[in-house]
Amino acid sequence: MRGQSGSQGSVTNPRKFYSVAEVADMFGMSPMTVYRAISAGEFPAVRIRGRLIVPAKAIDAMAEIATVEQTVVDVAGWVS
């Protein structure tokens, strides 16, 4: 977040949202692919005045389910 000192994602102030570019980098894909998935209703995101951000809880939940259930997570079913 802008205007705050310290590193983002620190233990005292964990991240609540990621930019589309950060999510794309995490998943090893282009930001345009993530934007398209969001636009198609296949990926969770929040729109604030035209800017899209992805809840960190969604990313964490995807990783948790994929790991615990040892399966592929299709997040298209998460978005209504």
The first five atom37 places (N, CA, C, CB, O) and aatype in JSON, in Angstrom:
{
  "aatype": [12, 1, 7, 5, 15, 7, 15, 5, 7, 15, 19, 16, 2, 14, 1, 11, 13, 18, 15, 19, 0, 6, 19, 0, 3, 12, 13, 7, 12, 15, 14, 12, 16, 19, 18, 1, 0, 9, 15, 0, 7, 6, 13, 14, 0, 19, 1, 9, 1, 7, 1, 10, 9, 19, 14, 0, 11, 0, 9, 3, 0, 12, 0, 6, 9, 0, 16, 19, 6, 5, 16, 19, 19, 3, 19, 0, 7, 17, 19, 15],
  "atom_mask": [
    [1, 1, 1, 1, 1],
    [1, 1, 1, 1, 1],
    [1, 1, 1, 0, 1],
    [1, 1, 1, 1, 1],
    [1, 1, 1, 1, 1],
    [1, 1, 1, 0, 1],
    [1, 1, 1, 1, 1],
    [1, 1, 1, 1, 1],
    [1, 1, 1, 0, 1],
    [1, 1, 1, 1, 1],
    [1, 1, 1, 1, 1],
    [1, 1, 1, 1, 1],
    [1, 1, 1, 1, 1],
    [1, 1, 1, 1, 1],
    [1, 1, 1, 1, 1],
    [1, 1, 1, 1, 1],
    [1, 1, 1, 1, 1],
    [1, 1, 1, 1, 1],
    [1, 1, 1, 1, 1],
    [1, 1, 1, 1, 1],
    [1, 1, 1, 1, 1],
    [1, 1, 1, 1, 1],
    [1, 1, 1, 1, 1],
    [1, 1, 1, 1, 1],
    [1, 1, 1, 1, 1],
    [1, 1, 1, 1, 1],
    [1, 1, 1, 1, 1],
    [1, 1, 1, 0, 1],
    [1, 1, 1, 1, 1],
    [1, 1, 1, 1, 1],
    [1, 1, 1, 1, 1],
    [1, 1, 1, 1, 1],
    [1, 1, 1, 1, 1],
    [1, 1, 1, 1, 1],
    [1, 1, 1, 1, 1],
    [1, 1, 1, 1, 1],
    [1, 1, 1, 1, 1],
    [1, 1, 1, 1, 1],
    [1, 1, 1, 1, 1],
    [1, 1, 1, 1, 1],
    [1, 1, 1, 0, 1],
    [1, 1, 1, 1, 1],
    [1, 1, 1, 1, 1],
    [1, 1, 1, 1, 1],
    [1, 1, 1, 1, 1],
    [1, 1, 1, 1, 1],
    [1, 1, 1, 1, 1],
    [1, 1, 1, 1, 1],
    [1, 1, 1, 1, 1],
    [1, 1, 1, 0, 1],
    [1, 1, 1, 1, 1],
    [1, 1, 1, 1, 1],
    [1, 1, 1, 1, 1],
    [1, 1, 1, 1, 1],
    [1, 1, 1, 1, 1],
    [1, 1, 1, 1, 1],
    [1, 1, 1, 1, 1],
    [1, 1, 1, 1, 1],
    [1, 1, 1, 1, 1],
    [1, 1, 1, 1, 1],
    [1, 1, 1, 1, 1],
    [1, 1, 1, 1, 1],
    [1, 1, 1, 1, 1],
    [1, 1, 1, 1, 1],
    [1, 1, 1, 1, 1],
    [1, 1, 1, 1, 1],
    [1, 1, 1, 1, 1],
    [1, 1, 1, 1, 1],
    [1, 1, 1, 1, 1],
    [1, 1, 1, 1, 1],
    [1, 1, 1, 1, 1],
    [1, 1, 1, 1, 1],
    [1, 1, 1, 1, 1],
    [1, 1, 1, 1, 1],
    [1, 1, 1, 1, 1],
    [1, 1, 1, 1, 1],
    [1, 1, 1, 0, 1],
    [1, 1, 1, 1, 1],
    [1, 1, 1, 1, 1],
    [1, 1, 1, 1, 1]
  ],
  "atom_positions": [
    [[0.83, -1.18, 0.0], [0.0, 0.0, 0.0], [0.87, 1.24, 0.0], [-0.94, 0.0, 1.19], [1.96, 1.24, 0.57]],
    [[0.39, 2.25, -0.62], [1.17, 3.48, -0.71], [1.14, 4.23, 0.6], [0.65, 4.36, -1.83], [0.15, 4.2, 1.33]],
    [[2.25, 4.9, 0.87], [2.32, 5.77, 2.03], [2.61, 5.07, 3.33], [0.0, 0.0, 0.0], [2.68, 5.73, 4.37]],
    [[2.78, 3.75, 3.33], [3.1, 3.04, 4.54], [4.57, 2.65, 4.51], [2.21, 1.81, 4.71], [5.11, 2.26, 3.48]],
    [[5.2, 2.77, 5.67], [6.6, 2.36, 5.74], [6.65, 0.87, 6.03], [7.36, 3.16, 6.82], [5.67, 0.28, 6.48]],
    [[7.79, 0.27, 5.76], [7.96, -1.15, 5.99], [7.7, -1.94, 4.73], [0.0, 0.0, 0.0], [7.22, -1.4, 3.73]],
    [[8.01, -3.22, 4.8], [7.83, -4.06, 3.62], [6.39, -4.55, 3.52], [8.79, -5.26, 3.65], [5.71, -4.74, 4.53]],
    [[5.94, -4.74, 2.29], [4.6, -5.28, 2.09], [4.63, -6.76, 2.43], [4.12, -5.06, 0.63], [5.61, -7.45, 2.18]],
    [[3.52, -7.22, 3.01], [3.44, -8.64, 3.32], [4.19, -9.02, 4.57], [0.0, 0.0, 0.0], [4.49, -10.2, 4.77]],
    [[4.5, -8.07, 5.42], [5.22, -8.39, 6.65], [4.32, -9.18, 7.58], [5.74, -7.11, 7.33], [3.1, -9.23, 7.38]],
    [[4.91, -9.78, 8.6], [4.16, -10.59, 9.55], [3.13, -9.74, 10.29], [5.1, -11.26, 10.54], [2.04, -10.22, 10.58]],
    [[3.47, -8.5, 10.59], [2.56, -7.65, 11.34], [1.42, -7.1, 10.49], [3.31, -6.51, 11.96], [0.38, -6.72, 11.03]],
    [[1.59, -7.05, 9.18], [0.57, -6.51, 8.3], [0.51, -7.34, 7.02], [0.86, -5.02, 7.98], [1.01, -6.91, 5.97]],
    [[-0.12, -8.54, 7.09], [-0.14, -9.4, 5.91], [-0.94, -8.78, 4.77], [-0.71, -10.76, 6.27], [-1.86, -7.99, 5.0]],
    [[-0.59, -9.15, 3.55], [-1.28, -8.64, 2.36], [-2.71, -9.11, 2.36], [-0.57, -9.1, 1.07], [-3.0, -10.25, 2.74]],
    [[-3.61, -8.25, 1.96], [-5.02, -8.61, 1.81], [-5.4, -8.74, 0.34], [-5.92, -7.56, 2.5], [-6.34, -9.45, 0.0]],
    [[-4.66, -8.06, -0.55], [-4.93, -8.08, -1.97], [-3.63, -8.09, -2.76], [-5.79, -6.88, -2.38], [-2.59, -7.64, -2.27]],
    [[-3.71, -8.62, -3.99], [-2.59, -8.6, -4.92], [-3.05, -7.93, -6.22], [-2.05, -10.04, -5.2], [-4.22, -8.0, -6.58]],
    [[-2.12, -7.3, -6.89], [-2.43, -6.74, -8.21], [-2.52, -7.9, -9.21], [-1.35, -5.69, -8.66], [-2.02, -8.99, -8.95]],
    [[-3.13, -7.64, -10.33], [-3.23, -8.65, -11.39], [-1.82, -9.04, -11.85], [-4.07, -8.12, -12.59], [-1.56, -10.22, -12.09]],
    [[-0.93, -8.08, -11.96], [0.44, -8.37, -12.39], [1.15, -9.3, -11.39], [1.25, -7.06, -12.55], [1.88, -10.2, -11.79]],
    [[0.92, -9.08, -10.09], [1.53, -9.95, -9.08], [0.98, -11.36, -9.16], [1.3, -9.37, -7.67], [1.74, -12.33, -9.05]],
    [[-0.32, -11.49, -9.35], [-0.94, -12.81, -9.47], [-0.42, -13.53, -10.72], [-2.48, -12.69, -9.52], [-0.1, -14.72, -10.67]],
    [[-0.33, -12.8, -11.82], [0.19, -13.39, -13.05], [1.61, -13.9, -12.84], [0.15, -12.37, -14.2], [1.96, -14.99, -13.3]],
    [[2.42, -13.12, -12.15], [3.8, -13.52, -11.87], [3.84, -14.76, -10.99], [4.57, -12.36, -11.21], [4.64, -15.67, -11.22]],
    [[2.97, -14.81, -9.97], [2.91, -15.98, -9.08], [2.59, -17.26, -9.85], [1.85, -15.77, -7.98], [3.16, -18.32, -9.6]],
    [[1.66, -17.13, -10.82], [1.19, -18.29, -11.56], [1.98, -18.55, -12.83], [-0.25, -18.12, -11.9], [1.73, -19.53, -13.53]],
    [[2.93, -17.68, -13.14], [3.76, -17.88, -14.33], [3.0, -17.7, -15.63], [0.0, 0.0, 0.0], [3.2, -18.44, -16.59]],
    [[2.14, -16.7, -15.65], [1.36, -16.42, -16.87], [1.35, -14.93, -17.11], [-0.09, -16.97, -16.75], [1.83, -14.15, -16.29]],
    [[0.8, -14.53, -18.23], [0.77, -13.11, -18.54], [-0.38, -12.43, -17.79], [0.64, -12.88, -20.06], [-1.4, -13.07, -17.52]],
    [[-0.22, -11.15, -17.46], [-1.32, -10.42, -16.83], [-2.58, -10.43, -17.7], [-0.9, -8.97, -16.56], [-3.69, -10.46, -17.16]],
    [[-2.43, -10.42, -19.01], [-3.59, -10.43, -19.9], [-4.41, -11.71, -19.71], [-3.14, -10.3, -21.37], [-5.64, -11.67, -19.77]],
    [[-3.75, -12.83, -19.47], [-4.46, -14.09, -19.23], [-5.3, -13.98, -17.97], [-3.46, -15.26, -19.1], [-6.45, -14.44, -17.95]],
    [[-4.75, -13.38, -16.93], [-5.5, -13.2, -15.68], [-6.66, -12.23, -15.91], [-4.58, -12.67, -14.54], [-7.78, -12.48, -15.45]],
    [[-6.4, -11.12, -16.6], [-7.49, -10.18, -16.91], [-8.61, -10.86, -17.68], [-6.95, -8.99, -17.71], [-9.78, -10.62, -17.4]],
    [[-8.27, -11.7, -18.64], [-9.28, -12.39, -19.43], [-10.1, -13.34, -18.56], [-8.63, -13.15, -20.59], [-11.32, -13.43, -18.71]],
    [[-9.43, -14.06, -17.67], [-10.13, -14.98, -16.77], [-11.08, -14.21, -15.85], [-9.13, -15.8, -15.94], [-12.2, -14.66, -15.6]],
    [[-10.64, -13.07, -15.35], [-11.49, -12.24, -14.5], [-12.69, -11.74, -15.31], [-10.69, -11.05, -13.91], [-13.83, -11.81, -14.85]],
    [[-12.43, -11.24, -16.5], [-13.49, -10.71, -17.37], [-14.52, -11.78, -17.73], [-12.88, -10.12, -18.64], [-15.71, -11.49, -17.85]],
    [[-14.05, -13.01, -17.91], [-14.94, -14.12, -18.26], [-15.66, -14.69, -17.05], [-14.14, -15.22, -18.95], [-16.47, -15.61, -17.18]],
    [[-15.38, -14.15, -15.86], [-16.02, -14.65, -14.65], [-15.44, -15.96, -14.17], [0.0, 0.0, 0.0], [-16.1, -16.72, -13.46]],
    [[-14.18, -16.23, -14.54], [-13.52, -17.48, -14.19], [-12.48, -17.33, -13.09], [-12.87, -18.06, -15.41], [-11.83, -18.3, -12.72]],
    [[-12.32, -16.12, -12.56], [-11.3, -15.89, -11.54], [-11.8, -14.79, -10.61], [-9.92, -15.51, -12.18], [-12.32, -13.78, -11.09]],
    [[-11.64, -14.95, -9.29], [-12.16, -13.97, -8.35], [-11.32, -12.68, -8.33], [-12.21, -14.56, -6.96], [-10.09, -12.73, -8.36]],
    [[-12.01, -11.55, -8.29], [-11.34, -10.25, -8.21], [-12.31, -9.22, -7.67], [-10.78, -9.81, -9.6], [-13.53, -9.43, -7.64]],
    [[-11.76, -8.1, -7.24], [-12.52, -6.96, -6.75], [-12.2, -5.78, -7.65], [-12.2, -6.64, -5.24], [-11.03, -5.52, -7.95]],
    [[-13.23, -5.06, -8.09], [-13.01, -3.88, -8.92], [-13.23, -2.64, -8.05], [-13.95, -3.87, -10.17], [-14.28, -2.49, -7.43]],
    [[-12.24, -1.77, -8.02], [-12.33, -0.49, -7.32], [-11.98, 0.6, -8.32], [-11.39, -0.44, -6.06], [-10.83, 0.76, -8.71]],
    [[-13.01, 1.37, -8.73], [-12.85, 2.47, -9.67], [-12.05, 2.07, -10.91], [-12.18, 3.64, -8.99], [-11.18, 2.82, -11.36]],
    [[-12.34, 0.92, -11.43], [-11.69, 0.47, -12.66], [-10.46, -0.39, -12.45], [0.0, 0.0, 0.0], [-10.01, -1.05, -13.39]],
    [[-9.9, -0.4, -11.25], [-8.73, -1.22, -10.99], [-9.16, -2.56, -10.41], [-7.75, -0.51, -10.02], [-10.0, -2.62, -9.52]],
    [[-8.58, -3.63, -10.93], [-8.88, -4.97, -10.45], [-7.79, -5.42, -9.49], [-9.03, -5.96, -11.62], [-6.6, -5.27, -9.77]],
    [[-8.21, -5.98, -8.36], [-7.28, -6.57, -7.4], [-7.82, -7.93, -6.98], [-7.09, -5.63, -6.16], [-9.03, -8.18, -7.01]],
    [[-6.92, -8.81, -6.6], [-7.29, -10.18, -6.27], [-7.1, -10.39, -4.76], [-6.42, -11.21, -7.09], [-6.03, -10.11, -4.22]],
    [[-8.14, -10.89, -4.09], [-8.02, -11.14, -2.65], [-6.95, -12.19, -2.36], [-9.37, -11.59, -2.07], [-6.91, -13.25, -2.99]],
    [[-6.09, -11.89, -1.41], [-5.05, -12.85, -1.01], [-5.68, -14.13, -0.47], [-4.12, -12.22, 0.05], [-5.12, -15.21, -0.64]],
    [[-6.83, -14.01, 0.18], [-7.52, -15.2, 0.7], [-7.87, -16.17, -0.41], [-8.79, -14.79, 1.45], [-7.83, -17.38, -0.21]],
    [[-8.21, -15.66, -1.58], [-8.54, -16.53, -2.71], [-7.31, -17.32, -3.16], [-9.1, -15.71, -3.88], [-7.39, -18.51, -3.43]],
    [[-6.18, -16.64, -3.24], [-4.93, -17.31, -3.63], [-4.56, -18.36, -2.59], [-3.77, -16.27, -3.78], [-4.2, -19.49, -2.93]],
    [[-4.65, -17.99, -1.31], [-4.33, -18.92, -0.23], [-5.25, -20.14, -0.26], [-4.43, -18.22, 1.12], [-4.8, -21.27, -0.07]],
    [[-6.55, -19.91, -0.49], [-7.51, -21.01, -0.53], [-7.23, -21.96, -1.69], [-8.95, -20.47, -0.64], [-7.33, -23.18, -1.55]],
    [[-6.86, -21.39, -2.85], [-6.53, -22.22, -4.01], [-5.36, -23.14, -3.69], [-6.19, -21.35, -5.23], [-5.4, -24.33, -3.97]],
    [[-4.33, -22.58, -3.11], [-3.14, -23.36, -2.77], [-3.46, -24.42, -1.72], [-2.01, -22.44, -2.27], [-2.99, -25.55, -1.81]],
    [[-4.25, -24.04, -0.74], [-4.62, -24.98, 0.33], [-5.4, -26.17, -0.21], [-5.44, -24.26, 1.41], [-5.09, -27.32, 0.09]],
    [[-6.42, -25.9, -1.01], [-7.24, -26.97, -1.58], [-6.41, -27.87, -2.49], [-8.43, -26.39, -2.35], [-6.51, -29.09, -2.4]],
    [[-5.61, -27.27, -3.35], [-4.78, -28.06, -4.27], [-3.81, -28.96, -3.51], [-4.01, -27.15, -5.22], [-3.56, -30.09, -3.92]],
    [[-3.27, -28.44, -2.41], [-2.3, -29.2, -1.63], [-2.95, -30.29, -0.79], [-1.51, -28.27, -0.73], [-2.54, -31.44, -0.83]],
    [[-3.98, -29.92, -0.04], [-4.63, -30.86, 0.87], [-5.33, -31.98, 0.09], [-5.64, -30.14, 1.77], [-5.21, -33.15, 0.42]],
    [[-6.07, -31.58, -0.95], [-6.83, -32.57, -1.71], [-6.02, -33.2, -2.84], [-8.07, -31.93, -2.28], [-6.49, -34.13, -3.5]],
    [[-4.81, -32.7, -3.06], [-3.92, -33.18, -4.11], [-4.68, -33.3, -5.43], [-3.31, -34.55, -3.72], [-4.75, -34.36, -6.05]],
    [[-5.25, -32.15, -5.83], [-6.07, -32.12, -7.04], [-5.88, -30.8, -7.77], [-7.56, -32.32, -6.69], [-5.21, -29.89, -7.28]],
    [[-6.46, -30.72, -8.93], [-6.45, -29.49, -9.7], [-7.63, -28.64, -9.23], [-6.53, -29.77, -11.24], [-8.74, -29.14, -9.09]],
    [[-7.38, -27.36, -8.99], [-8.43, -26.45, -8.56], [-8.91, -25.66, -9.77], [-7.91, -25.49, -7.44], [-8.12, -24.99, -10.44]],
    [[-10.2, -25.75, -10.05], [-10.8, -24.97, -11.12], [-11.57, -23.83, -10.46], [-11.74, -25.85, -12.04], [-12.68, -24.03, -9.98]],
    [[-10.97, -22.63, -10.44], [-11.58, -21.52, -9.73], [-12.77, -20.93, -10.45], [-10.56, -20.45, -9.5], [-13.46, -20.08, -9.89]],
    [[-13.05, -21.36, -11.68], [-14.22, -20.86, -12.4], [-15.5, -21.16, -11.63], [-14.29, -21.47, -13.82], [-16.47, -20.42, -11.74]],
    [[-15.51, -22.22, -10.87], [-16.67, -22.58, -10.06], [-16.83, -21.72, -8.82], [0.0, 0.0, 0.0], [-17.89, -21.75, -8.19]],
    [[-15.82, -20.96, -8.46], [-15.86, -20.1, -7.27], [-16.57, -18.79, -7.55], [-14.46, -19.82, -6.75], [-17.07, -18.14, -6.63]],
    [[-16.61, -18.4, -8.81], [-17.14, -17.1, -9.19], [-18.56, -17.29, -9.7], [-16.25, -16.41, -10.25], [-18.82, -18.15, -10.55]],
    [[-19.48, -16.47, -9.18], [-20.87, -16.62, -9.63], [-21.17, -15.71, -10.79], [-21.83, -16.33, -8.49], [-22.3, -15.71, -11.29]]
  ]
}
